[in-house]
Amino acid sequence: MPNRRTVLAAALGAAAALAAPKAAPAQEKFTIMVGGIEKQIYLPAALAEALGYFKEEGLDVQLLNEGSGVNAEKELLAGAVQGVVGFYDHCVDLQPKGKFVESVVQLSQAPGEVELVSAKHPEIRSMADVKGKTLGVTGLGSSTNFLTQYLAARAGVPAGAYTVLPVGAGTTFIAAMQQDRIQAGMTTEPTISRLLATGEARILVDMRSVEKTRAALGGTYPAAAFYMETAYVESHKPLVQKLANAFVKTLRYIHDHSAAEITARLPTGFYAADKEAYIKALADGKAMFTADGVMPEGGPETVLAVLQAKSSIKGQKVDLSRTYTTEFVKNVK
């Protein structure tokens, strides 16, 4: 029979166990490659982290930066990361190659891209004038490459009539234009505002809003997305739902807050030394983001039409229903 001291010690031990703070549950680790984390088109990735929405879902998310969406895609297929924040068009482009990747949260409904022309080349007044010119893109096989090819073809300029040069974004894009290595090129904010502010470039084609995108491409163009391999999505549904929760909450935050309020939550490095220009660009362009993560109706068909301008998938069958899912975003509370 236990003596009084043993019983008392046991009781004190039990009470201490109850009073002690519970250990925080282990967070699920997940790695996302972002195709240019400082680009405004991919704002939801950095903002979700800054707002703490990943942690609220019990996730330990590591955001890795890669300047070109095509390289982010390669990292996903190689198994180096589990998800990508990049353009949805990669999901369409990969399917005829036997790779099944799907958009789980559709972050935007317009590319947020602009074709800029160097101020040194006033002779370029439309995409029909790019014959013999060198055009900058973030990377070969990137979404900027896809869109450049389509815009040129739509203006009657075949792919062999101009040169495409991968120059990245930000300072590398700006340097390429300043050095006349490219006469025009496709880029995003905040690079756009930096070149316009100095008068070194002007806008040739603007795809920062849904309306202007329809004029340029003939329809709504779902662009920035959070995508993963289909097999991974199917085998990790509870985890994918948590990620969708975080991204959709972020999209709602963007929708409900001003550009200044959003910018205040970001690291200062995102401003590119001009906070006011960043805020103005975001105020002008934040309508590109979806409010709920749902794929816009008719958008996949526009993306397919753009991609079929390039020979690698021209005429090949693509099951668009397998390039995105709304299952998770529609379950977000």
C-alpha positions as a printed NumPy array, in Angstrom:
array([[  0.   ,   0.   ,   0.   ],
       [  1.551,   3.35 ,  -0.994],
       [  2.5  ,   5.602,   1.928],
       [  1.242,   9.183,   2.346],
       [  4.448,  10.696,   0.945],
       [  4.224,   8.593,  -2.251],
       [  0.596,   9.597,  -2.819],
       [  1.391,  13.277,  -2.194],
       [  4.345,  13.204,  -4.59 ],
       [  2.211,  11.584,  -7.25 ],
       [ -0.491,  14.197,  -6.778],
       [  2.003,  17.058,  -6.995],
       [  3.505,  15.55 , -10.105],
       [  0.097,  15.272, -11.735],
       [ -0.748,  18.863, -10.834],
       [  2.555,  20.105, -12.252],
       [  1.911,  18.237, -15.464],
       [ -1.493,  19.892, -15.768],
       [ -0.101,  23.341, -15.009],
       [  2.858,  23.096, -17.398],
       [  2.341,  24.748, -20.806],
       [  1.609,  22.272, -23.541],
       [  4.26 ,  21.862, -26.215],
       [  3.304,  23.472, -29.509],
       [  2.284,  20.902, -32.101],
       [  4.925,  20.107, -34.685],
       [  4.471,  22.162, -37.847],
       [  4.239,  20.464, -41.223],
       [  7.134,  21.466, -43.451],
       [  6.534,  22.547, -47.043],
       [  8.777,  24.224, -49.607],
       [  7.497,  26.596, -52.306],
       [  9.565,  27.966, -55.172],
       [  8.466,  31.434, -56.262],
       [  9.296,  32.586, -59.778],
       [ 10.538,  35.992, -58.594],
       [  9.411,  36.668, -55.041],
       [  9.831,  40.453, -55.358],
       [  7.478,  40.673, -58.36 ],
       [  4.069,  42.138, -57.575],
       [  2.384,  39.424, -59.611],
       [  3.536,  36.94 , -56.954],
       [  2.661,  39.156, -53.992],
       [  0.379,  36.554, -52.298],
       [  3.35 ,  34.307, -51.484],
       [  5.344,  36.854, -49.495],
       [  2.209,  38.419, -48.017],
       [  0.862,  35.091, -46.74 ],
       [  4.132,  34.604, -44.88 ],
       [  4.196,  38.194, -43.584],
       [  0.624,  37.921, -42.278],
       [  1.391,  34.651, -40.509],
       [ -1.281,  32.723, -42.378],
       [  0.93 ,  29.692, -43.026],
       [  1.742,  29.402, -39.319],
       [ -1.949,  29.781, -38.433],
       [ -2.529,  26.614, -40.445],
       [  0.25 ,  24.779, -38.572],
       [  2.623,  24.957, -41.528],
       [  6.343,  25.629, -41.649],
       [  6.595,  27.002, -45.207],
       [  9.937,  27.873, -46.758],
       [  9.747,  30.27 , -49.705],
       [ 12.608,  29.933, -52.172],
       [ 13.287,  32.547, -54.838],
       [ 13.928,  31.762, -58.498],
       [ 13.997,  34.581, -61.045],
       [ 12.313,  32.613, -63.842],
       [  9.086,  30.63 , -63.705],
       [ 10.439,  27.959, -66.035],
       [ 13.268,  27.204, -63.607],
       [ 10.787,  27.008, -60.728],
       [  8.833,  24.479, -62.782],
       [ 11.979,  22.387, -63.261],
       [ 12.648,  22.397, -59.515],
       [  9.128,  21.064, -58.919],
       [  9.47 ,  18.26 , -61.449],
       [ 12.86 ,  17.341, -60.002],
       [ 11.309,  16.956, -56.548],
       [ 13.379,  19.753, -55.005],
       [ 10.223,  21.622, -53.937],
       [  6.613,  20.564, -53.36 ],
       [  4.873,  23.603, -54.815],
       [  5.386,  26.592, -57.08 ],
       [  3.997,  30.106, -57.216],
       [  4.292,  30.786, -60.917],
       [  2.147,  31.111, -64.024],
       [ -0.74 ,  28.707, -64.631],
       [  0.281,  28.309, -68.274],
       [  3.014,  25.857, -67.192],
       [  0.239,  23.465, -66.112],
       [ -1.128,  23.524, -69.671],
       [  2.246,  23.402, -71.402],
       [  3.448,  20.355, -69.447],
       [  0.468,  18.077, -70.06 ],
       [  1.283,  17.089, -73.679],
       [  4.751,  16.179, -72.356],
       [  3.196,  13.649, -69.968],
       [  3.587,  15.823, -66.839],
       [  0.422,  16.452, -64.84 ],
       [  0.555,  19.634, -62.792],
       [ -2.459,  21.596, -61.555],
       [ -3.311,  25.022, -60.199],
       [ -4.693,  24.572, -56.691],
       [ -5.21 ,  28.286, -55.97 ],
       [ -5.594,  30.665, -58.9  ],
       [ -3.988,  33.846, -57.617],
       [ -4.587,  36.193, -60.562],
       [ -6.772,  36.644, -63.613],
       [ -4.403,  38.873, -65.623],
       [ -0.672,  38.493, -66.333],
       [  0.39 ,  41.783, -64.742],
       [  3.006,  41.951, -67.52 ],
       [  3.955,  44.808, -69.819],
       [  5.921,  44.826, -73.063],
       [  8.258,  47.792, -72.652],
       [ 10.149,  49.508, -75.456],
       [ 13.459,  51.265, -74.946],
       [ 13.318,  55.039, -75.403],
       [ 16.283,  54.584, -77.783],
       [ 13.932,  52.949, -80.319],
       [ 11.041,  55.239, -81.274],
       [ 10.652,  53.25 , -84.496],
       [  8.956,  50.451, -82.517],
       [  5.335,  51.564, -82.335],
       [  3.616,  48.15 , -82.154],
       [  4.502,  44.457, -81.984],
       [  4.482,  44.494, -85.8  ],
       [  7.698,  46.53 , -85.611],
       [  9.81 ,  43.994, -83.663],
       [ 11.24 ,  42.328, -86.782],
       [ 15.018,  42.175, -86.482],
       [ 14.903,  43.258, -82.828],
       [ 16.011,  41.505, -79.653],
       [ 13.243,  41.069, -77.086],
       [ 13.895,  40.424, -73.396],
       [ 12.154,  37.651, -71.433],
       [ 12.811,  36.28 , -67.96 ],
       [ 13.886,  32.893, -69.297],
       [ 13.552,  30.643, -72.347],
       [ 10.365,  28.605, -71.927],
       [  9.037,  31.125, -69.386],
       [  5.574,  32.658, -69.411],
       [  7.055,  35.932, -70.681],
       [  8.465,  33.913, -73.569],
       [  5.069,  32.321, -74.313],
       [  3.319,  35.695, -74.277],
       [  5.992,  37.406, -76.374],
       [  5.703,  34.745, -79.078],
       [  1.928,  35.028, -79.122],
       [  1.839,  38.839, -79.293],
       [  4.377,  38.863, -82.111],
       [  2.536,  36.138, -84.042],
       [ -0.758,  37.971, -83.573],
       [  0.897,  41.051, -85.106],
       [  2.077,  38.975, -88.08 ],
       [  5.7  ,  38.559, -86.985],
       [  6.927,  34.918, -87.05 ],
       [  9.218,  33.578, -84.323],
       [ 12.278,  33.514, -86.58 ],
       [ 12.011,  37.219, -87.403],
       [ 13.243,  38.421, -83.989],
       [ 15.563,  37.23 , -81.231],
       [ 14.523,  36.354, -77.693],
       [ 17.066,  36.963, -74.93 ],
       [ 16.656,  35.747, -71.315],
       [ 17.528,  38.695, -69.048],
       [ 15.605,  37.976, -65.856],
       [ 13.814,  40.834, -64.094],
       [ 14.645,  43.825, -61.936],
       [ 18.194,  45.157, -62.227],
       [ 19.276,  42.619, -64.868],
       [ 16.356,  43.529, -67.135],
       [ 17.009,  47.243, -66.649],
       [ 20.723,  46.851, -67.403],
       [ 19.962,  44.901, -70.592],
       [ 17.734,  47.721, -71.825],
       [ 20.17 ,  50.444, -70.816],
       [ 22.984,  48.652, -72.671],
       [ 20.743,  48.144, -75.747],
       [ 21.153,  44.368, -75.538],
       [ 17.354,  44.318, -75.785],
       [ 15.255,  46.86 , -77.639],
       [ 12.014,  45.755, -75.975],
       [ 11.034,  43.229, -73.35 ],
       [  8.341,  41.83 , -71.122],
       [  8.495,  42.452, -67.39 ],
       [  6.439,  43.148, -64.27 ],
       [  6.166,  45.591, -61.378],
       [  8.203,  47.063, -59.78 ],
       [ 10.573,  46.927, -62.8  ],
       [  7.946,  48.627, -64.988],
       [  7.614,  51.656, -62.728],
       [ 11.377,  52.007, -62.347],
       [ 11.936,  52.267, -66.104],
       [  8.941,  54.509, -66.721],
       [ 10.025,  56.869, -63.934],
       [ 13.435,  57.439, -65.541],
       [ 11.977,  57.816, -69.038],
       [ 14.145,  54.973, -70.315],
       [ 11.164,  53.002, -71.602],
       [  7.54 ,  53.314, -72.658],
       [  4.648,  50.851, -72.732],
       [  3.927,  48.943, -75.936],
       [  1.461,  46.332, -74.641],
       [ -0.159,  46.539, -71.206],
       [ -1.585,  43.403, -69.55 ],
       [ -1.892,  44.633, -65.975],
       [ -5.704,  44.625, -65.916],
       [ -8.374,  42.18 , -67.035],
       [ -9.741,  44.65 , -69.611],
       [ -6.351,  45.392, -71.187],
       [ -5.489,  41.691, -71.174],
       [ -8.651,  40.88 , -73.102],
       [ -7.713,  43.514, -75.662],
       [ -4.184,  42.131, -76.029],
       [ -4.893,  38.388, -75.888],
       [ -8.542,  38.023, -76.806],
       [ -9.74 ,  36.799, -73.408],
       [ -9.146,  36.507, -69.669],
       [ -5.696,  35.113, -68.943],
       [ -5.329,  33.376, -65.563],
       [ -1.694,  33.921, -64.673],
       [ -0.094,  33.698, -61.218],
       [ -1.082,  30.474, -59.492],
       [ -0.069,  28.151, -56.697],
       [  0.467,  24.831, -58.433],
       [  1.65 ,  21.32 , -57.592],
       [  1.982,  17.95 , -59.231],
       [ -1.404,  16.216, -59.418],
       [ -0.107,  13.024, -57.798],
       [  1.114,  15.021, -54.792],
       [ -2.222,  16.832, -54.453],
       [ -4.144,  13.566, -54.498],
       [ -1.941,  11.96 , -51.835],
       [ -1.714,  14.98 , -49.47 ],
       [ -5.22 ,  16.446, -49.424],
       [ -5.312,  17.608, -45.768],
       [ -1.999,  19.439, -46.239],
       [ -3.103,  20.949, -49.545],
       [ -6.288,  22.227, -47.89 ],
       [ -4.222,  24.066, -45.254],
       [ -2.132,  25.694, -47.973],
       [ -5.27 ,  26.696, -49.861],
       [ -6.696,  28.177, -46.652],
       [ -3.604,  30.381, -46.215],
       [ -3.554,  31.606, -49.812],
       [ -7.283,  32.321, -50.017],
       [ -7.157,  34.271, -46.743],
       [ -4.308,  36.277, -48.272],
       [ -6.325,  37.006, -51.414],
       [ -9.192,  38.215, -49.234],
       [ -6.765,  40.481, -47.378],
       [ -5.551,  41.977, -50.678],
       [ -9.13 ,  42.507, -51.766],
       [-10.158,  44.203, -48.499],
       [ -7.12 ,  46.417, -47.823],
       [ -5.508,  49.388, -49.516],
       [ -2.236,  49.205, -51.408],
       [ -0.56 ,  51.226, -48.644],
       [ -1.81 ,  48.854, -45.938],
       [ -0.597,  45.84 , -47.907],
       [  2.796,  47.382, -48.626],
       [  3.27 ,  48.157, -44.929],
       [  3.269,  44.416, -44.215],
       [  6.066,  43.616, -46.683],
       [  9.859,  43.66 , -46.224],
       [ 11.376,  46.988, -47.262],
       [ 13.455,  45.253, -49.942],
       [ 10.325,  44.858, -52.047],
       [ 10.036,  48.589, -52.652],
       [ 13.159,  48.836, -54.854],
       [ 14.073,  52.094, -53.045],
       [ 10.779,  53.791, -54.003],
       [  7.921,  52.902, -51.664],
       [  5.46 ,  55.406, -53.124],
       [  5.968,  54.079, -56.661],
       [  5.419,  50.539, -55.373],
       [  2.196,  51.567, -53.629],
       [  0.9  ,  53.351, -56.745],
       [  1.678,  50.367, -58.976],
       [ -0.073,  48.039, -56.539],
       [ -3.099,  50.327, -56.273],
       [ -3.356,  50.39 , -60.074],
       [ -2.845,  46.651, -60.465],
       [ -4.195,  44.779, -57.446],
       [ -7.489,  44.106, -59.239],
       [ -5.525,  41.473, -61.195],
       [ -5.736,  39.193, -58.147],
       [ -8.725,  36.926, -57.673],
       [-10.687,  37.387, -54.448],
       [-11.308,  33.676, -53.881],
       [ -8.662,  31.632, -55.696],
       [-11.18 ,  30.249, -58.211],
       [-10.177,  29.777, -61.842],
       [-11.9  ,  32.481, -63.964],
       [-14.388,  31.112, -66.459],
       [-12.979,  30.84 , -69.98 ],
       [ -9.454,  31.575, -68.79 ],
       [ -7.905,  28.153, -69.471],
       [ -9.138,  28.292, -73.056],
       [ -7.351,  31.63 , -73.623],
       [ -4.137,  30.211, -72.159],
       [ -4.34 ,  27.182, -74.461],
       [ -4.849,  29.435, -77.497],
       [ -1.769,  31.468, -76.54 ],
       [  0.384,  28.383, -76.012],
       [ -0.672,  26.782, -79.271],
       [  1.05 ,  29.645, -81.052],
       [  4.278,  27.814, -80.161],
       [  5.038,  24.708, -82.161],
       [  5.807,  22.341, -79.257],
       [  2.134,  21.797, -78.338],
       [  0.409,  23.049, -81.479],
       [ -2.361,  20.671, -82.468],
       [ -1.882,  18.463, -79.409],
       [ -4.821,  17.544, -77.208],
       [ -4.95 ,  19.067, -73.72 ],
       [ -7.543,  18.155, -71.089],
       [ -7.934,  21.556, -69.446],
       [-10.051,  20.109, -66.612],
       [ -6.902,  18.355, -65.368],
       [ -4.814,  21.543, -65.276],
       [ -6.6  ,  23.095, -62.28 ],
       [ -8.888,  22.24 , -59.369],
       [-11.383,  24.276, -57.351],
       [-11.881,  21.535, -54.749],
       [ -9.75 ,  23.174, -52.061],
       [-10.523,  26.864, -52.539],
       [-14.25 ,  26.161, -52.342],
       [-13.738,  24.442, -48.97 ],
       [-12.087,  27.479, -47.372],
       [-14.21 ,  28.771, -44.484]])
